[in-house]
């Protein structure tokens, strides 16, 4: 619920700055709270250290005004990374021909996890995935989580990793 609230606060603001918000996640370890923000530039889907630093300052300003987290926390701003999460329907077209790992909410043909190459999305939000065995269609709403396959990404030098951490009190 907090993650969704923060996502709603930041989504349009980051878009106006030229960035796509990939994921918002709060993590609690003991009494320490961390707010993880994954983003990328809209124009080329990349993110460097300067982008992370810039967004950290901007996000800090936005969150100081709205103050959704009342306690102290650490803000981490990063790229989507090697195993970039696929969080929006549009991601499945943006990363067409990339190898992905998809975890379903419920089993399909006795399996919950599928790996293969993304072939795009149709008008009904059905993602086509070409596995080693066959091509399957998965509705976006049936997906629990999905990521670019990190082993494939490393072999194909597809993704640049960057992050920036700022402790907020």
BABATOR-454976 format. One record per residue (C-alpha): residue number from 1; residue in three letters; x, y, z. Coordinates in Angstrom, 3 decimals. Each point is the difference from the previous one (the first is absolute). Layout:
<pts>
<pt padren="NUM" kolza="ala" x="X" y="Y" z="Z"/>
...
</pts>
This chain:
<pts>
<pt padren="1" kolza="unk" x="0.000" y="0.000" z="0.000"/>
<pt padren="2" kolza="unk" x="2.804" y="2.447" z="0.888"/>
<pt padren="3" kolza="unk" x="1.891" y="-1.027" z="-3.151"/>
<pt padren="4" kolza="unk" x="-3.063" y="0.734" z="-2.161"/>
<pt padren="5" kolza="unk" x="-0.514" y="3.363" z="1.695"/>
<pt padren="6" kolza="unk" x="3.631" y="1.007" z="-0.619"/>
<pt padren="7" kolza="unk" x="-0.211" y="-1.281" z="-3.583"/>
<pt padren="8" kolza="unk" x="-3.071" y="2.187" z="-0.558"/>
<pt padren="9" kolza="unk" x="1.840" y="3.011" z="1.467"/>
<pt padren="10" kolza="unk" x="3.073" y="-0.491" z="-2.195"/>
<pt padren="11" kolza="unk" x="-1.199" y="-1.471" z="-3.306"/>
<pt padren="12" kolza="unk" x="-1.103" y="3.200" z="-1.792"/>
<pt padren="13" kolza="unk" x="2.671" y="2.130" z="1.664"/>
<pt padren="14" kolza="unk" x="2.791" y="-2.252" z="-1.274"/>
<pt padren="15" kolza="unk" x="-1.589" y="-0.183" z="-3.443"/>
<pt padren="16" kolza="unk" x="0.088" y="3.818" z="-0.201"/>
<pt padren="17" kolza="unk" x="3.719" y="-0.195" z="0.814"/>
<pt padren="18" kolza="unk" x="0.525" y="-2.493" z="-2.857"/>
<pt padren="19" kolza="unk" x="0.125" y="-3.204" z="2.044"/>
<pt padren="20" kolza="unk" x="-2.088" y="-3.152" z="0.094"/>
<pt padren="21" kolza="unk" x="-0.719" y="-1.357" z="3.492"/>
<pt padren="22" kolza="unk" x="0.618" y="-3.754" z="-0.072"/>
<pt padren="23" kolza="unk" x="-0.638" y="-1.025" z="3.592"/>
<pt padren="24" kolza="unk" x="-0.549" y="1.330" z="3.504"/>
<pt padren="25" kolza="unk" x="0.714" y="-2.307" z="2.911"/>
<pt padren="26" kolza="unk" x="0.329" y="0.557" z="3.730"/>
<pt padren="27" kolza="unk" x="2.130" y="-2.462" z="1.911"/>
<pt padren="28" kolza="unk" x="0.080" y="-0.356" z="3.780"/>
<pt padren="29" kolza="unk" x="2.983" y="-1.698" z="1.621"/>
<pt padren="30" kolza="unk" x="-0.422" y="0.154" z="3.743"/>
<pt padren="31" kolza="unk" x="-0.676" y="3.635" z="0.806"/>
<pt padren="32" kolza="unk" x="1.700" y="1.283" z="-3.179"/>
<pt padren="33" kolza="unk" x="-2.196" y="1.033" z="-2.917"/>
<pt padren="34" kolza="unk" x="1.235" y="0.292" z="-3.591"/>
<pt padren="35" kolza="unk" x="-1.921" y="1.506" z="-2.905"/>
<pt padren="36" kolza="unk" x="1.207" y="-1.486" z="-3.287"/>
<pt padren="37" kolza="unk" x="-0.801" y="1.870" z="-3.195"/>
<pt padren="38" kolza="unk" x="0.855" y="-1.483" z="-3.411"/>
<pt padren="39" kolza="unk" x="-0.153" y="2.335" z="-2.977"/>
<pt padren="40" kolza="unk" x="1.396" y="0.579" z="-3.487"/>
<pt padren="41" kolza="unk" x="0.148" y="2.795" z="-2.540"/>
<pt padren="42" kolza="unk" x="-3.013" y="-0.066" z="-2.305"/>
<pt padren="43" kolza="unk" x="2.012" y="0.855" z="-3.118"/>
<pt padren="44" kolza="unk" x="2.461" y="-2.916" z="0.088"/>
<pt padren="45" kolza="unk" x="-0.990" y="-2.208" z="3.010"/>
<pt padren="46" kolza="unk" x="3.434" y="0.575" z="1.572"/>
<pt padren="47" kolza="unk" x="1.053" y="1.371" z="3.355"/>
<pt padren="48" kolza="unk" x="3.423" y="1.191" z="1.122"/>
<pt padren="49" kolza="unk" x="1.350" y="1.162" z="3.346"/>
<pt padren="50" kolza="unk" x="-0.766" y="3.646" z="-0.789"/>
<pt padren="51" kolza="unk" x="-3.631" y="-0.956" z="-0.737"/>
<pt padren="52" kolza="unk" x="-0.218" y="-1.885" z="3.299"/>
<pt padren="53" kolza="unk" x="1.452" y="2.925" z="1.934"/>
<pt padren="54" kolza="unk" x="-2.301" y="2.508" z="-1.744"/>
<pt padren="55" kolza="unk" x="-3.094" y="-2.122" z="0.646"/>
<pt padren="56" kolza="unk" x="0.997" y="-0.567" z="3.611"/>
<pt padren="57" kolza="unk" x="-0.006" y="3.777" z="0.581"/>
<pt padren="58" kolza="unk" x="-3.294" y="0.465" z="-1.872"/>
<pt padren="59" kolza="unk" x="-1.749" y="-2.922" z="1.706"/>
<pt padren="60" kolza="unk" x="1.219" y="1.201" z="3.401"/>
<pt padren="61" kolza="unk" x="-1.552" y="3.406" z="-0.695"/>
<pt padren="62" kolza="unk" x="-3.292" y="-1.528" z="-1.125"/>
<pt padren="63" kolza="unk" x="-0.187" y="-2.285" z="3.021"/>
<pt padren="64" kolza="unk" x="0.884" y="2.737" z="2.482"/>
<pt padren="65" kolza="unk" x="-3.099" y="1.905" z="-1.119"/>
<pt padren="66" kolza="unk" x="-2.389" y="-2.978" z="-0.027"/>
<pt padren="67" kolza="unk" x="1.756" y="-1.849" z="2.867"/>
<pt padren="68" kolza="unk" x="-1.449" y="-3.501" z="-0.570"/>
<pt padren="69" kolza="unk" x="2.628" y="-1.604" z="2.278"/>
<pt padren="70" kolza="unk" x="-0.088" y="1.463" z="3.503"/>
<pt padren="71" kolza="unk" x="3.110" y="-1.755" z="1.342"/>
<pt padren="72" kolza="unk" x="3.628" y="0.243" z="-1.150"/>
<pt padren="73" kolza="unk" x="0.904" y="-2.069" z="-3.051"/>
<pt padren="74" kolza="unk" x="2.673" y="-0.596" z="-2.598"/>
<pt padren="75" kolza="unk" x="-0.821" y="0.985" z="-3.570"/>
<pt padren="76" kolza="unk" x="1.554" y="-2.174" z="-2.718"/>
<pt padren="77" kolza="unk" x="-0.368" y="1.095" z="-3.614"/>
<pt padren="78" kolza="unk" x="1.186" y="-2.434" z="-2.656"/>
<pt padren="79" kolza="unk" x="-0.345" y="-1.217" z="-3.542"/>
<pt padren="80" kolza="unk" x="-2.115" y="-3.067" z="-0.696"/>
<pt padren="81" kolza="unk" x="3.213" y="-2.006" z="0.051"/>
<pt padren="82" kolza="unk" x="0.959" y="-3.265" z="-1.645"/>
<pt padren="83" kolza="unk" x="-3.211" y="-1.776" z="0.994"/>
<pt padren="84" kolza="unk" x="-2.180" y="3.010" z="-0.818"/>
<pt padren="85" kolza="unk" x="-3.577" y="-0.486" z="1.208"/>
<pt padren="86" kolza="unk" x="-2.757" y="0.149" z="-2.597"/>
<pt padren="87" kolza="unk" x="-2.684" y="1.915" z="1.864"/>
<pt padren="88" kolza="unk" x="-2.215" y="1.505" z="-2.704"/>
<pt padren="89" kolza="unk" x="-1.648" y="-1.451" z="-3.100"/>
<pt padren="90" kolza="unk" x="2.100" y="2.352" z="-2.161"/>
<pt padren="91" kolza="unk" x="3.198" y="-1.625" z="1.348"/>
<pt padren="92" kolza="unk" x="-0.808" y="-3.188" z="-1.890"/>
<pt padren="93" kolza="unk" x="0.112" y="1.873" z="-3.316"/>
<pt padren="94" kolza="unk" x="2.999" y="2.136" z="0.993"/>
<pt padren="95" kolza="unk" x="1.980" y="-3.149" z="0.783"/>
<pt padren="96" kolza="unk" x="-1.230" y="-2.044" z="-2.952"/>
<pt padren="97" kolza="unk" x="2.606" y="-2.629" z="-1.032"/>
<pt padren="98" kolza="unk" x="1.542" y="0.067" z="3.498"/>
<pt padren="99" kolza="unk" x="-0.025" y="-3.165" z="2.068"/>
<pt padren="100" kolza="unk" x="-2.236" y="0.234" z="3.063"/>
<pt padren="101" kolza="unk" x="-1.009" y="-2.069" z="2.995"/>
<pt padren="102" kolza="unk" x="-3.711" y="0.220" z="0.823"/>
<pt padren="103" kolza="unk" x="-1.615" y="-1.248" z="3.218"/>
<pt padren="104" kolza="unk" x="-3.767" y="-0.490" z="-0.148"/>
<pt padren="105" kolza="unk" x="-2.486" y="0.487" z="2.828"/>
<pt padren="106" kolza="unk" x="-1.461" y="-3.466" z="-0.713"/>
<pt padren="107" kolza="unk" x="1.355" y="-3.077" z="-1.731"/>
<pt padren="108" kolza="unk" x="-0.476" y="-0.373" z="-3.741"/>
<pt padren="109" kolza="unk" x="0.525" y="-3.509" z="-1.421"/>
<pt padren="110" kolza="unk" x="1.453" y="-0.996" z="3.385"/>
<pt padren="111" kolza="unk" x="2.589" y="2.821" z="0.090"/>
<pt padren="112" kolza="unk" x="0.217" y="3.450" z="1.546"/>
<pt padren="113" kolza="unk" x="3.375" y="1.049" z="-1.430"/>
<pt padren="114" kolza="unk" x="0.669" y="0.480" z="-3.705"/>
<pt padren="115" kolza="unk" x="3.134" y="1.175" z="-1.771"/>
<pt padren="116" kolza="unk" x="0.274" y="1.086" z="-3.604"/>
<pt padren="117" kolza="unk" x="0.273" y="2.849" z="-2.467"/>
<pt padren="118" kolza="unk" x="-2.564" y="2.784" z="0.073"/>
<pt padren="119" kolza="unk" x="-1.899" y="0.359" z="-3.268"/>
<pt padren="120" kolza="unk" x="-2.181" y="2.976" z="0.930"/>
<pt padren="121" kolza="unk" x="-3.487" y="0.774" z="1.269"/>
<pt padren="122" kolza="unk" x="-3.372" y="0.000" z="-1.753"/>
<pt padren="123" kolza="unk" x="-2.908" y="2.432" z="0.484"/>
<pt padren="124" kolza="unk" x="-1.419" y="-2.188" z="2.820"/>
<pt padren="125" kolza="unk" x="3.226" y="0.199" z="2.062"/>
<pt padren="126" kolza="unk" x="0.976" y="-3.577" z="-0.900"/>
<pt padren="127" kolza="unk" x="3.769" y="-0.424" z="0.025"/>
<pt padren="128" kolza="unk" x="1.468" y="-2.448" z="-2.472"/>
<pt padren="129" kolza="unk" x="2.974" y="-1.949" z="1.336"/>
<pt padren="130" kolza="unk" x="2.035" y="-2.344" z="-2.197"/>
<pt padren="131" kolza="unk" x="1.313" y="-2.797" z="2.226"/>
<pt padren="132" kolza="unk" x="2.251" y="-2.876" z="-1.053"/>
<pt padren="133" kolza="unk" x="-3.055" y="-2.264" z="-0.309"/>
<pt padren="134" kolza="unk" x="-2.620" y="2.303" z="-1.535"/>
<pt padren="135" kolza="unk" x="-1.481" y="3.470" z="-0.177"/>
<pt padren="136" kolza="unk" x="-2.447" y="0.935" z="2.760"/>
<pt padren="137" kolza="unk" x="-2.288" y="2.969" z="0.667"/>
<pt padren="138" kolza="unk" x="-0.254" y="1.315" z="3.549"/>
<pt padren="139" kolza="unk" x="-2.368" y="2.743" z="1.058"/>
<pt padren="140" kolza="unk" x="1.784" y="2.805" z="1.858"/>
<pt padren="141" kolza="unk" x="-2.445" y="-0.289" z="2.926"/>
<pt padren="142" kolza="unk" x="1.081" y="-3.648" z="0.543"/>
<pt padren="143" kolza="unk" x="3.639" y="0.975" z="0.628"/>
<pt padren="144" kolza="unk" x="1.264" y="0.157" z="3.572"/>
<pt padren="145" kolza="unk" x="3.437" y="1.292" z="-1.004"/>
<pt padren="146" kolza="unk" x="2.283" y="0.064" z="-3.013"/>
<pt padren="147" kolza="unk" x="3.611" y="0.964" z="-0.645"/>
<pt padren="148" kolza="unk" x="2.530" y="0.076" z="-2.795"/>
<pt padren="149" kolza="unk" x="2.044" y="-3.210" z="0.308"/>
<pt padren="150" kolza="unk" x="3.255" y="1.199" z="1.639"/>
<pt padren="151" kolza="unk" x="2.199" y="-2.720" z="-1.547"/>
<pt padren="152" kolza="unk" x="-1.232" y="0.901" z="-3.483"/>
<pt padren="153" kolza="unk" x="0.423" y="3.736" z="0.695"/>
<pt padren="154" kolza="unk" x="3.611" y="-0.480" z="1.151"/>
<pt padren="155" kolza="unk" x="0.831" y="-2.030" z="-3.104"/>
<pt padren="156" kolza="unk" x="-1.569" y="2.641" z="-2.243"/>
<pt padren="157" kolza="unk" x="1.280" y="3.093" z="1.871"/>
<pt padren="158" kolza="unk" x="-3.506" y="1.402" z="0.038"/>
<pt padren="159" kolza="unk" x="-0.206" y="1.876" z="3.278"/>
<pt padren="160" kolza="unk" x="2.186" y="2.478" z="1.877"/>
<pt padren="161" kolza="unk" x="-0.118" y="-0.070" z="3.804"/>
<pt padren="162" kolza="unk" x="0.017" y="3.128" z="2.126"/>
<pt padren="163" kolza="unk" x="-1.380" y="1.033" z="3.344"/>
<pt padren="164" kolza="unk" x="0.203" y="2.798" z="2.495"/>
<pt padren="165" kolza="unk" x="-0.818" y="-0.171" z="3.704"/>
<pt padren="166" kolza="unk" x="-0.974" y="2.952" z="2.169"/>
<pt padren="167" kolza="unk" x="-0.839" y="-0.317" z="3.706"/>
<pt padren="168" kolza="unk" x="-3.073" y="2.080" z="0.864"/>
<pt padren="169" kolza="unk" x="-0.778" y="0.909" z="3.612"/>
</pts>
